Amino acid sequence: MDTFRTFYDFSELKAYLKNERAGQSIGLVPTMGALHEGHLSLVKKAHNENDLVVVTIFVNPKQFNDPTDLKKYPRTIEKDLGLLSKFKNVLICIPNEDAVYPKNDPYQPVDLGRLNEVLEGKYRPGHFDGVAHVVHNFFRFIEPTRAYFGLKDYQQFAVIKKMTAQSGLQLELIGCETTRNKRGLALSSRNQNLSNKELEDALVIIDTLTFIKENRRKYNLDELKENAITRFKKSSLLLEYLEVVDSESFEKVNNIGTQTVCCVAAYCGEVRLIDNILLE
C-alpha cells in the first residue's frame, strides 16, 4: 500500500500506525523544515531500509538560545510538502508545541556531561537540552524502529546517542554523511538566508577543514590549528571556534587519532554556520 499522508498530532498518527501499519518497520527523520537535498537523502535512506517513513516538521523553540535566531529560522512548509510528495510510504507529522510538550510530558532530563559544556554546548547554552527533549518525545510518541540524522551536526548526534542510552529507548540510531553542494559547502536550512556572495564566502569553512585533514601529518596539532585559523581569518567570516576533539567524548585531544573530528562554527554575515570533518 503506497501512502503519502500528513498528520497534525501524535494521537492520529499513532492510531494510523496501530490500525493500518501494525508490525511494519518505521524510519523516523526529524526535521525543522526548510528542507533541502540533505534532508531528502535521509528520507531516501530511511525509505530504503524501512516499510514506512515518518518525517516530522517542527521548529523547536527549546533549542534556540537566541529568540532572534528562532524568529529568522526559515519556514517553507508548502515547499517542504512538495519535496516530500514524490515519496511513497511517507507520513508527515507537523505537530504544534502543545503536542510535542504535553502537560504529562514523559521526558526525564538526562545528564549530557561535557557535551553540554564544549563547542555547541558552550556557545549555545540550553541548545542540547532542547534537542534531547524534543527527540526523546518524538521517539516516545512515534516509537520508530530507526531514526536518521545528518552528521553535519556531529555533536548533536552524540547528544542524541547519550540521551537514548540514558532513557533506555530501544531503536537504532543512524548517522548519515553530510550532503554538500558541488563546491563542498554543507547543505543547511540556514543557507537560505545567505546572499550569493555569502554562499561563496562560506566556502572558506570546507576549505579550512580540508586543509586540516590534508596536513594532519605535516604539522603538530597546535601548528596545524594555528595555520588553519590564520587562513580562515583572511576571509570575511567571523570564526567562533575551530577545535579538534575526540569524536565520542568531545574532549580536546593532543594528537590526531582514529576517533578525531575537527569542528568549526562561524558567522557569515548574520548567519551562523557549523561544519566538521573526520580526521581518521
Secondary structure per residue as TSV (DSSP state, phi and psi in degrees):
chain	resnum	aa	ss	phi	psi
A	1	M	-	360.0	119.0
A	2	D	-	-87.6	134.5
A	3	T	-	-138.7	139.8
A	4	F	E	-140.7	106.6
A	5	R	E	-136.3	153.1
A	6	T	E	-118.2	134.2
A	7	F	E	-122.2	150.6
A	8	Y	S	-118.0	3.6
A	9	D	S	-154.1	162.7
A	10	F	H	-76.1	-27.7
A	11	S	H	-65.0	-42.9
A	12	E	H	-67.0	-41.0
A	13	L	H	-63.1	-46.5
A	14	K	H	-64.3	-38.3
A	15	A	H	-63.7	-41.4
A	16	Y	H	-63.9	-45.8
A	17	L	H	-62.3	-38.4
A	18	K	H	-72.2	-43.8
A	19	N	H	-86.1	-31.2
A	20	E	H	-110.6	-21.1
A	21	R	S	-131.4	25.8
A	22	A	T	-57.2	134.4
A	23	G	T	83.7	-3.7
A	24	Q	-	-89.5	149.9
A	25	S	-	-77.2	143.1
A	26	I	E	-123.2	125.6
A	27	G	E	-102.4	125.9
A	28	L	E	-104.5	131.9
A	29	V	E	-122.1	96.8
A	30	P	E	-77.2	133.2
A	31	T	E	-139.6	166.8
A	32	M	-	-109.3	22.1
A	33	G	S	78.4	-160.9
A	34	A	-	49.4	52.9
A	35	L	-	-68.7	149.0
A	36	H	-	-139.8	-175.2
A	37	E	H	-61.3	-27.8
A	38	G	H	-62.2	-46.8
A	39	H	H	-61.1	-43.7
A	40	L	H	-65.0	-30.4
A	41	S	H	-66.7	-34.5
A	42	L	H	-66.4	-42.3
A	43	V	H	-63.1	-42.3
A	44	K	H	-61.3	-44.6
A	45	K	H	-64.1	-44.6
A	46	A	H	-62.3	-38.3
A	47	H	H	-63.6	-38.1
A	48	N	H	-73.4	-22.3
A	49	E	H	-111.1	2.0
A	50	N	S	-142.2	162.1
A	51	D	S	-72.5	-29.6
A	52	L	E	-148.7	145.5
A	53	V	E	-119.3	135.2
A	54	V	E	-112.5	123.7
A	55	V	E	-109.5	121.5
A	56	T	E	-96.4	141.8
A	57	I	E	-124.7	107.2
A	58	F	-	-154.9	115.8
A	59	V	-	-81.1	106.2
A	60	N	-	-83.8	108.1
A	61	P	G	-65.1	-24.3
A	62	K	G	-70.3	-15.7
A	63	Q	G	-103.4	10.4
A	64	F	-	-107.4	113.6
A	65	N	S	-83.7	-9.8
A	66	D	-	-119.9	111.0
A	67	P	H	-57.6	-32.2
A	68	T	H	-65.9	-39.4
A	69	D	H	-62.8	-41.9
A	70	L	H	-61.8	-43.1
A	71	K	H	-64.9	-36.4
A	72	K	H	-84.3	-11.1
A	73	Y	S	-60.6	128.6
A	74	P	-	-64.6	138.7
A	75	R	-	-127.1	114.6
A	76	T	-	-135.7	56.3
A	77	I	H	-61.4	-39.9
A	78	E	H	-66.1	-42.3
A	79	K	H	-63.1	-41.2
A	80	D	H	-60.2	-46.1
A	81	L	H	-63.4	-36.0
A	82	G	H	-64.5	-41.1
A	83	L	H	-65.6	-35.9
A	84	L	H	-81.0	-18.6
A	85	S	T	-67.2	-15.4
A	86	K	T	-78.8	-10.7
A	87	F	-	-92.0	146.1
A	88	K	S	-99.1	154.6
A	89	N	S	57.7	43.4
A	90	V	E	-123.7	130.2
A	91	L	E	-110.3	136.1
A	92	I	E	-109.4	131.2
A	93	C	E	-117.2	121.2
A	94	I	-	-120.6	76.6
A	95	P	-	-80.6	159.0
A	96	N	-	-91.8	175.6
A	97	E	H	-64.1	-36.9
A	98	D	H	-65.8	-31.0
A	99	A	H	-72.5	-38.2
A	100	V	H	-73.3	-36.7
A	101	Y	S	-122.8	74.8
A	102	P	-	-72.2	169.4
A	103	K	T	-58.6	-41.8
A	104	N	T	-94.0	62.6
A	105	D	-	-65.7	125.9
A	106	P	-	-78.2	-5.6
A	107	Y	-	-75.0	131.8
A	108	Q	-	-112.5	119.4
A	109	P	-	-52.2	143.1
A	110	V	-	-111.4	161.6
A	111	D	-	-93.9	106.5
A	112	L	-	-86.9	-6.4
A	113	G	G	56.5	-134.8
A	114	R	G	-64.0	-25.0
A	115	L	G	-59.2	-26.9
A	116	N	G	-88.9	0.4
A	117	E	T	-118.0	-14.1
A	118	V	S	-121.2	156.8
A	119	L	T	49.3	-117.4
A	120	E	H	-61.4	-34.4
A	121	G	H	-63.2	-35.8
A	122	K	H	-75.7	-46.5
A	123	Y	H	-85.2	-15.1
A	124	R	S	-129.2	71.3
A	125	P	T	-57.4	132.0
A	126	G	T	88.4	-14.3
A	127	H	H	-59.4	-50.8
A	128	F	H	-73.0	-26.3
A	129	D	H	-62.1	-41.2
A	130	G	H	-67.9	-38.2
A	131	V	H	-63.3	-48.6
A	132	A	H	-59.8	-41.2
A	133	H	H	-64.6	-51.4
A	134	V	H	-67.1	-41.3
A	135	V	H	-68.2	-40.1
A	136	H	H	-54.9	-47.4
A	137	N	H	-67.9	-36.2
A	138	F	H	-61.2	-43.3
A	139	F	H	-62.7	-41.7
A	140	R	H	-69.4	-42.2
A	141	F	H	-78.2	-33.0
A	142	I	H	-98.5	-29.5
A	143	E	-	54.6	58.5
A	144	P	-	-73.7	159.1
A	145	T	S	-78.6	-40.3
A	146	R	E	-141.0	153.2
A	147	A	E	-132.5	143.0
A	148	Y	E	-119.8	132.7
A	149	F	E	-138.2	140.7
A	150	G	E	-77.0	143.8
A	151	L	G	-89.9	8.3
A	152	K	G	-59.6	-37.3
A	153	D	G	-92.6	68.8
A	154	Y	H	-65.0	-41.7
A	155	Q	H	-67.6	-36.0
A	156	Q	H	-60.6	-40.0
A	157	F	H	-63.7	-37.6
A	158	A	H	-63.4	-39.0
A	159	V	H	-62.0	-45.2
A	160	I	H	-65.1	-39.9
A	161	K	H	-62.3	-41.2
A	162	K	H	-68.2	-43.7
A	163	M	H	-60.8	-43.9
A	164	T	H	-62.4	-43.6
A	165	A	H	-65.5	-46.1
A	166	Q	H	-67.3	-29.9
A	167	S	H	-85.6	-7.5
A	168	G	T	69.2	28.1
A	169	L	-	-83.3	140.5
A	170	Q	-	-107.2	97.9
A	171	L	-	-162.5	167.1
A	172	E	E	-97.2	128.0
A	173	L	E	-99.9	128.9
A	174	I	E	-124.0	115.3
A	175	G	E	-90.8	134.1
A	176	C	E	-118.9	141.8
A	177	E	-	-55.5	143.0
A	178	T	-	-61.1	133.5
A	179	T	-	-89.4	133.3
A	180	R	B	-126.2	158.4
A	181	N	-	-78.9	-179.0
A	182	K	T	-61.3	-22.7
A	183	R	T	-101.1	2.2
A	184	G	-	103.9	-6.8
A	185	L	-	-67.6	128.4
A	186	A	B	-63.7	130.7
A	187	L	-	-69.9	137.1
A	188	S	-	-151.3	144.6
A	189	S	G	-58.8	-31.9
A	190	R	G	-68.3	-18.8
A	191	N	G	-60.4	-23.2
A	192	Q	G	-63.6	-20.8
A	193	N	G	-92.8	5.6
A	194	L	S	-97.6	143.1
A	195	S	-	-76.1	170.1
A	196	N	H	-59.5	-40.3
A	197	K	H	-65.4	-41.0
A	198	E	H	-66.8	-35.3
A	199	L	H	-61.4	-37.0
A	200	E	H	-69.6	-45.9
A	201	D	H	-61.2	-35.2
A	202	A	T	-67.0	-13.3
A	203	L	H	-63.6	-16.1
A	204	V	H	-61.2	-24.1
A	205	I	H	-65.9	-54.3
A	206	I	H	-69.6	-31.4
A	207	D	H	-61.9	-41.1
A	208	T	H	-69.9	-42.9
A	209	L	H	-62.0	-40.5
A	210	T	H	-64.9	-40.0
A	211	F	H	-59.1	-44.6
A	212	I	H	-58.9	-48.5
A	213	K	H	-67.0	-43.2
A	214	E	H	-71.0	-22.9
A	215	N	T	-112.7	16.1
A	216	R	T	-64.9	-21.6
A	217	R	T	-103.1	-3.4
A	218	K	T	-88.1	-32.8
A	219	Y	S	-123.1	160.6
A	220	N	-	-73.6	167.5
A	221	L	H	-62.6	-41.5
A	222	D	H	-63.5	-43.4
A	223	E	H	-65.0	-39.8
A	224	L	H	-61.7	-47.5
A	225	K	H	-64.2	-42.3
A	226	E	H	-61.1	-45.1
A	227	N	H	-64.5	-41.4
A	228	A	H	-64.8	-43.3
A	229	I	H	-66.3	-39.8
A	230	T	H	-60.3	-44.0
A	231	R	H	-62.1	-45.0
A	232	F	H	-62.0	-42.2
A	233	K	T	-70.9	-6.5
A	234	K	T	-78.2	-10.4
A	235	S	S	-88.5	179.1
A	236	S	S	-87.3	-6.4
A	237	L	S	-79.4	151.6
A	238	L	E	-99.8	112.6
A	239	L	E	-75.6	128.2
A	240	E	E	-93.8	-47.9
A	241	Y	E	-155.8	153.0
A	242	L	E	-139.8	111.6
A	243	E	E	-135.0	147.6
A	244	V	E	-109.5	119.5
A	245	V	E	-136.1	165.8
A	246	D	E	-67.5	134.9
A	247	S	T	-75.2	-7.8
A	248	E	T	-105.5	-52.6
A	249	S	T	-85.4	-24.5
A	250	F	-	65.2	20.8
A	251	E	-	-77.5	147.9
A	252	K	B	-63.8	148.4
A	253	V	-	-116.3	157.6
A	254	N	S	-94.2	-24.5
A	255	N	S	-138.3	150.0
A	256	I	-	-79.3	123.9
A	257	G	-	-123.5	-160.2
A	258	T	T	-78.3	-17.4
A	259	Q	T	-120.0	58.7
A	260	T	E	-123.4	139.3
A	261	V	E	-134.4	140.9
A	262	C	E	-101.4	124.8
A	263	C	E	-117.0	140.6
A	264	V	E	-132.4	140.5
A	265	A	E	-133.0	137.5
A	266	A	E	-155.6	157.4
A	267	Y	E	-100.4	129.0
A	268	C	E	-110.8	100.3
A	269	G	T	65.2	-124.1
A	270	E	T	-97.4	1.8
A	271	V	E	-99.7	126.7
A	272	R	E	-91.8	127.6
A	273	L	E	-121.3	145.8
A	274	I	E	-128.5	156.5
A	275	D	E	-163.9	171.5
A	276	N	E	-159.4	166.9
A	277	I	E	-148.2	134.3
A	278	L	E	-75.8	139.7
A	279	L	-	-110.8	21.2
A	280	E	-	-68.3	360.0
